[in-house]
């Protein structure tokens, strides 16, 4: 069976720290797969907020997630502080890819929890159509 392999860009454009909540824990007593999706969403929102943006208002347009891939590496537990490092590449006319590396620090070790990628499409919610990536956003993504 082929496994997902996510190639994370070297250049980090932002780092966020997100605590694991009790609601993130599943019956296996670790962070559930669905909670990892919420954690990367929170990291993306924190990154956008640094520039005064939201997913619905970014240089006059919004974002839609077109795809998502997660490569799980290790368990995470209640009480972990997850450090999320964000990167970007594959900037096209209307879309770009965001990459996430999630780590937990335990016993003075950085433990890789997961690698993830989201495809993001620029979207005009009023006109209900895909639009070009704004130049200011391209500059932020290119770093």
C-alpha positions as CSV (number, residue, x, y, z in Angstrom):
1,X,0.0,0.0,0.0
2,X,1.4,3.4,-1.0
3,X,1.7,5.8,1.9
4,X,1.4,9.6,1.7
5,X,4.8,11.4,1.8
6,X,4.7,15.1,2.3
7,X,7.9,17.0,1.3
8,X,8.0,20.1,3.6
9,X,9.8,23.2,2.3
10,X,12.9,24.2,4.3
11,X,11.9,27.9,4.7
12,X,9.5,28.5,7.7
13,X,7.3,31.6,7.4
14,X,5.6,31.4,10.8
15,X,5.5,29.4,14.0
16,X,2.5,29.0,16.3
17,X,2.0,27.2,19.6
18,X,-1.3,25.5,20.3
19,X,-2.1,23.6,23.5
20,X,-3.8,20.2,23.3
21,X,-7.2,20.4,24.8
22,X,-9.0,17.6,26.6
23,X,-11.6,17.7,23.7
24,X,-8.8,16.8,21.3
25,X,-8.2,13.4,23.1
26,X,-9.9,10.3,21.7
27,X,-10.7,6.9,23.2
28,X,-7.1,5.8,22.6
29,X,-6.1,8.5,25.1
30,X,-4.2,10.6,22.5
31,X,-5.0,13.4,20.0
32,X,-7.5,12.1,17.4
33,X,-7.0,12.4,13.7
34,X,-9.8,14.9,13.4
35,X,-8.2,17.1,16.1
36,X,-5.1,17.4,14.0
37,X,-7.2,18.9,11.3
38,X,-8.5,21.5,13.8
39,X,-5.0,22.2,15.1
40,X,-3.7,23.0,11.6
41,X,-6.8,25.1,11.0
42,X,-6.0,27.1,14.2
43,X,-2.4,27.5,13.1
44,X,-3.5,28.9,9.7
45,X,-5.9,31.3,11.5
46,X,-3.1,32.4,13.8
47,X,-0.7,33.0,10.8
48,X,-3.4,35.0,9.0
49,X,-4.1,37.1,12.1
50,X,-0.5,38.3,12.1
51,X,-1.3,40.2,9.0
52,X,-4.8,41.4,10.1
53,X,-6.4,38.7,7.8
54,X,-9.1,36.1,8.3
55,X,-10.0,33.3,5.9
56,X,-13.0,35.4,4.8
57,X,-11.2,38.7,4.5
58,X,-7.8,38.8,3.0
59,X,-7.0,41.7,0.7
60,X,-10.7,41.7,-0.3
61,X,-11.0,38.0,-0.9
62,X,-11.4,34.7,1.1
63,X,-9.8,31.3,1.1
64,X,-11.2,27.8,0.4
65,X,-9.3,24.6,1.3
66,X,-9.2,22.5,-1.8
67,X,-7.3,19.5,-0.4
68,X,-5.7,18.2,2.8
69,X,-3.1,15.6,3.5
70,X,-1.7,14.5,6.8
71,X,1.2,12.2,7.4
72,X,1.0,11.0,11.1
73,X,4.3,10.3,12.8
74,X,3.8,10.2,16.6
75,X,1.1,10.4,19.2
76,X,0.3,13.6,21.0
77,X,-1.2,13.8,24.5
78,X,-3.2,16.1,26.7
79,X,-0.9,18.8,28.1
80,X,1.3,18.9,25.0
81,X,2.1,22.2,23.5
82,X,2.1,21.7,19.8
83,X,4.5,23.9,17.9
84,X,3.4,24.3,14.3
85,X,5.8,25.5,11.7
86,X,4.1,26.9,8.5
87,X,5.7,27.0,5.1
88,X,4.4,27.7,1.6
89,X,5.1,26.9,-2.1
90,X,3.4,26.1,-5.4
91,X,1.9,29.6,-5.7
92,X,-0.2,29.6,-8.9
93,X,-2.5,32.3,-10.3
94,X,-5.4,31.4,-8.0
95,X,-4.0,29.0,-5.4
96,X,-1.1,28.0,-3.2
97,X,0.0,25.2,-0.9
98,X,0.5,25.6,2.9
99,X,2.7,23.1,4.7
100,X,2.7,22.3,8.4
101,X,5.2,20.5,10.7
102,X,3.8,19.7,14.1
103,X,6.1,19.1,17.0
104,X,5.6,18.4,20.8
105,X,8.4,19.3,23.2
106,X,8.7,16.5,25.9
107,X,11.6,15.8,28.2
108,X,13.7,18.4,26.3
109,X,13.1,16.6,23.0
110,X,11.2,18.0,19.9
111,X,9.1,15.1,18.7
112,X,7.7,15.3,15.2
113,X,3.9,14.5,15.4
114,X,2.8,15.1,11.9
115,X,3.4,16.7,8.5
116,X,0.5,18.2,6.7
117,X,-0.4,20.1,3.5
118,X,-3.4,22.1,2.5
119,X,-4.3,23.4,-0.9
120,X,-5.7,26.9,-0.6
121,X,-7.7,28.6,-3.3
122,X,-8.5,32.3,-3.4
123,X,-12.2,32.9,-3.6
124,X,-14.6,35.8,-3.9
125,X,-17.5,34.8,-1.7
126,X,-19.8,37.5,-2.9
127,X,-19.3,36.7,-6.6
128,X,-19.0,33.0,-5.9
129,X,-15.9,32.6,-8.1
130,X,-12.2,31.8,-7.9
131,X,-9.9,34.9,-8.1
132,X,-6.2,35.6,-8.4
133,X,-3.9,35.5,-5.5
134,X,-3.4,39.1,-4.4
135,X,0.2,40.5,-4.9
136,X,0.6,41.3,-1.2
137,X,-0.3,37.8,-0.3
138,X,2.1,36.4,-2.9
139,X,4.9,38.5,-1.3
140,X,4.0,37.1,2.2
141,X,4.0,33.5,0.9
142,X,7.3,34.0,-1.0
143,X,8.8,35.4,2.2
